[in-house]
């Protein structure tokens, strides 16, 4: 198996674990863990940003988005955040809203 396929599997495993954590945690548990590293999520292979425009890269790679749900998201560094911008502008429904996901899966 080549390296790219191995890396992709590791990223998918981390994303799946992050989504499961967000889906199965209560809102209280999520709030209590804001800013903390969620160690039950396997460390992902950090994706390369070499093809991204320079203005996108504003911080360490581990600060990039891994998974989100509602108004919470987890970075590639496995840190949990409350997204202050989810719920307005382009994110009026937050991340992974059940109604939107149902519609998306129907098509």
C-alpha positions as CSV (number, residue, x, y, z in Angstrom):
1,X,0.0,0.0,0.0
2,X,1.5,3.3,-0.9
3,X,2.0,6.2,1.5
4,X,-0.9,8.4,0.1
5,X,-3.4,5.6,0.6
6,X,-2.1,4.9,4.2
7,X,-2.3,8.6,5.0
8,X,-5.8,8.9,3.6
9,X,-6.9,6.0,5.8
10,X,-5.4,7.6,8.9
11,X,-7.1,10.9,8.2
12,X,-10.5,9.2,7.6
13,X,-10.1,7.3,10.9
14,X,-9.4,10.5,12.7
15,X,-12.3,12.3,11.1
16,X,-14.7,9.5,11.9
17,X,-13.5,9.4,15.5
18,X,-13.9,13.2,15.8
19,X,-17.4,13.1,14.2
20,X,-18.4,10.3,16.6
21,X,-17.1,12.2,19.6
22,X,-19.2,15.3,18.6
23,X,-22.2,13.1,17.9
24,X,-22.2,11.1,21.1
25,X,-21.1,13.8,23.6
26,X,-23.8,15.8,25.4
27,X,-23.8,19.6,24.9
28,X,-22.6,19.9,28.6
29,X,-19.6,17.5,27.9
30,X,-18.7,19.5,24.8
31,X,-18.8,22.8,26.6
32,X,-16.7,21.4,29.4
33,X,-14.0,20.3,26.9
34,X,-13.8,23.5,24.8
35,X,-10.1,24.3,24.3
36,X,-8.9,20.8,25.4
37,X,-7.2,18.2,23.3
38,X,-9.5,15.2,22.8
39,X,-7.0,12.3,23.2
40,X,-9.5,9.6,22.3
41,X,-9.3,10.8,18.7
42,X,-6.3,9.2,16.9
43,X,-3.7,11.7,15.7
44,X,-4.3,12.4,12.0
45,X,-1.6,12.8,9.4
46,X,-1.6,16.5,8.8
47,X,-2.6,17.3,5.3
48,X,-0.3,19.2,3.1
49,X,-1.2,22.8,2.4
50,X,1.4,23.3,-0.4
51,X,-1.3,23.9,-3.0
52,X,-3.3,26.4,-0.9
53,X,-2.9,30.1,-1.5
54,X,-0.5,31.8,1.0
55,X,-3.2,34.0,2.5
56,X,-5.0,30.8,3.7
57,X,-2.1,29.6,5.8
58,X,-2.4,31.7,8.9
59,X,-1.4,29.3,11.6
60,X,0.1,25.9,12.4
61,X,-1.3,23.1,10.3
62,X,-2.7,21.3,13.4
63,X,-5.1,24.3,13.8
64,X,-7.0,23.3,10.6
65,X,-10.5,21.9,10.6
66,X,-10.9,18.1,11.1
67,X,-14.7,17.7,11.9
68,X,-17.6,19.8,13.0
69,X,-21.2,19.4,14.3
70,X,-23.7,22.0,15.4
71,X,-21.5,25.0,16.7
72,X,-18.5,22.8,17.7
73,X,-15.5,21.8,15.7
74,X,-12.3,19.8,16.2
75,X,-9.0,20.7,14.7
76,X,-6.4,18.4,13.2
77,X,-4.5,18.9,16.5
78,X,-7.6,17.3,18.1
79,X,-8.6,20.5,20.0
80,X,-12.3,21.2,20.5
81,X,-13.6,24.6,19.8
82,X,-16.9,26.5,20.0
83,X,-17.2,28.2,16.6
84,X,-18.3,31.8,17.3
85,X,-19.2,32.2,13.6
86,X,-21.3,29.1,13.2
87,X,-24.9,30.1,13.3
88,X,-24.7,33.3,11.2
89,X,-23.5,34.4,7.8
90,X,-22.9,31.3,5.7
91,X,-23.2,28.9,8.6
92,X,-26.7,29.6,9.8
93,X,-27.4,25.9,10.5
94,X,-23.9,25.2,12.0
95,X,-22.0,22.1,11.0
96,X,-23.6,18.8,9.9
97,X,-27.1,19.9,10.7
98,X,-29.4,16.7,10.7
99,X,-32.0,18.3,8.4
100,X,-29.5,19.4,5.8
101,X,-27.6,16.1,6.0
102,X,-30.8,14.1,5.4
103,X,-31.6,16.2,2.3
104,X,-28.0,15.8,1.2
105,X,-28.1,12.0,1.5
106,X,-31.4,11.9,-0.4
107,X,-29.7,13.3,-3.6
